[in-house]
């Protein structure tokens, strides 16, 4: 009997402690549904298209929102227009740090402070910034906005160009809210009801994308043209078996059941410089070790390589 009370007390304490941890990682509403923190920064007055001098794109190679911007950066060959800086996830301090001092900054929070942006929930990536007269101008910390800004840059005529077109906004909202955010809504759900609600929306959205390939009969989601829809979907689907399936409990269906999506994923992975934007070893390290509430023992599972996964799924 004494052991029973001890176990129940330990469970209650652990749940209380887990809730405190989750509030820091992933806030939720009163029903337990994950809500992505606010604090997005956008400078709508800056003429970025006409002035990319002293501009930097700051990314972390494990972040799927950064992955969007990195794909655009690589496909558009923007290395001569915008400098790319990778930051590392410091698991112990829970923040992004520079591998070496950048403009005197050791971590991302210091840069936000210099830019006088102290009212955000967390210092986040991706980040598009500009330096002028030793002042830090944060142009955007919203991945969709950064993607649009980077895509607007005119590259030199001698460079190989990849055209990335716009697409239906409703389609982008489905991918963004129900798939990109949807896997996090599953993983960070606080209870069974919120989890099942998120899972249902996630797999319903994937089914819509699967059907769209049949309707368009093209190589890309919207047909023959590469669009923002492809850029949005890829970072989530490419992480599926390595991260989201098990760690985030995205298990309602096997991703291999979506034959069109799987075929598209391999094609996109092999397209241009896209494979250079994928860092599966770093993904596993950062996700399984940094998300302590989801994986308290921080064990990284033994998994096949990313190339083995996507090629074997065809």
PEKAZI-V823318 format. One record per residue. N is the residue number from 0. RES is the residue in one small letter. OMEGA is omega as a letter, one per 30 degrees, with the letter a starting at -180 (NA if undefined). Layout:
# PEKAZI-V823318
n = {N;N}
res = {RES;RES}
omega = {OMEGA;OMEGA}
This chain:
# PEKAZI-V823318
n = {0;1;2;3;4;5;6;7;8;9;10;11;12;13;14;15;16;17;18;19;20;21;22;23;24;25;26;27;28;29;30;31;32;33;34;35;36;37;38;39;40;41;42;43;44;45;46;47;48;49;50;51;52;53;54;55;56;57;58;59;60;61;62;63;64;65;66;67;68;69;70;71;72;73;74;75;76;77;78;79;80;81;82;83;84;85;86;87;88;89;90;91;92;93;94;95;96;97;98;99;100;101;102;103;104;105;106;107;108;109;110;111;112;113;114;115;116;117;118;119;120;121;122;123;124;125;126;127;128;129;130;131;132;133;134;135;136;137;138;139;140;141;142;143;144;145;146;147;148;149;150;151;152;153;154;155;156;157;158;159;160;161;162;163;164;165;166;167;168;169;170;171;172;173;174;175;176;177;178;179;180;181;182;183;184;185;186;187;188;189;190;191;192;193;194;195;196;197;198;199;200;201;202;203;204;205;206;207;208;209;210;211;212;213;214;215;216;217;218;219;220;221;222;223;224;225;226;227;228;229;230;231;232;233;234;235;236;237;238;239;240;241;242;243;244;245;246;247;248;249;250;251;252;253;254;255;256;257;258;259;260;261;262;263;264;265;266;267;268;269;270;271;272;273;274;275;276;277;278;279;280;281;282;283;284;285;286;287;288;289;290;291;292;293;294;295;296;297;298;299;300;301;302;303;304;305;306;307;308;309;310;311;312;313}
res = {x;x;x;x;x;x;x;x;x;x;x;x;x;x;x;x;x;x;x;x;x;x;x;x;x;x;x;x;x;x;x;x;x;x;x;x;x;x;x;x;x;x;x;x;x;x;x;x;x;x;x;x;x;x;x;x;x;x;x;x;x;x;x;x;x;x;x;x;x;x;x;x;x;x;x;x;x;x;x;x;x;x;x;x;x;x;x;x;x;x;x;x;x;x;x;x;x;x;x;x;x;x;x;x;x;x;x;x;x;x;x;x;x;x;x;x;x;x;x;x;x;x;x;x;x;x;x;x;x;x;x;x;x;x;x;x;x;x;x;x;x;x;x;x;x;x;x;x;x;x;x;x;x;x;x;x;x;x;x;x;x;x;x;x;x;x;x;x;x;x;x;x;x;x;x;x;x;x;x;x;x;x;x;x;x;x;x;x;x;x;x;x;x;x;x;x;x;x;x;x;x;x;x;x;x;x;x;x;x;x;x;x;x;x;x;x;x;x;x;x;x;x;x;x;x;x;x;x;x;x;x;x;x;x;x;x;x;x;x;x;x;x;x;x;x;x;x;x;x;x;x;x;x;x;x;x;x;x;x;x;x;x;x;x;x;x;x;x;x;x;x;x;x;x;x;x;x;x;x;x;x;x;x;x;x;x;x;x;x;x;x;x;x;x;x;x;x;x;x;x;x;x;x;x;x;x;x;x;x;x;x;x;x;x}
omega = {l;l;l;l;l;l;a;l;l;l;a;l;a;l;l;a;l;l;l;l;a;l;l;a;a;l;l;l;a;l;l;l;a;l;l;a;l;a;l;a;l;l;a;a;a;l;a;a;a;a;l;a;l;l;a;l;a;a;l;a;l;a;a;l;l;a;l;a;a;l;l;a;a;a;a;a;a;a;l;a;a;l;a;l;l;l;a;l;l;a;a;a;l;l;l;a;l;l;l;a;l;a;l;a;l;l;a;a;l;l;l;l;l;l;l;l;a;a;l;a;a;l;a;l;g;a;l;a;l;l;l;a;l;l;l;l;l;a;l;l;a;a;a;l;l;l;a;l;a;a;a;a;l;l;a;a;a;a;l;a;l;a;l;a;l;l;a;a;l;l;l;l;l;a;a;a;a;l;l;l;a;l;l;l;l;a;a;l;a;a;a;a;a;l;a;l;a;a;l;l;a;a;l;l;l;l;l;l;l;a;a;l;l;a;a;l;l;a;a;a;a;l;a;a;l;a;l;l;l;a;a;a;a;a;l;a;a;l;a;a;a;a;a;a;a;a;a;l;l;a;a;l;l;l;l;l;l;a;a;l;a;l;l;a;l;l;a;l;a;a;l;a;a;a;l;a;a;a;a;l;l;l;a;a;a;a;a;l;a;a;a;a;l;a;a;a;l;l;l;a;l;a;l;l;l;l;l;a;a;l;a;a;l;NA}
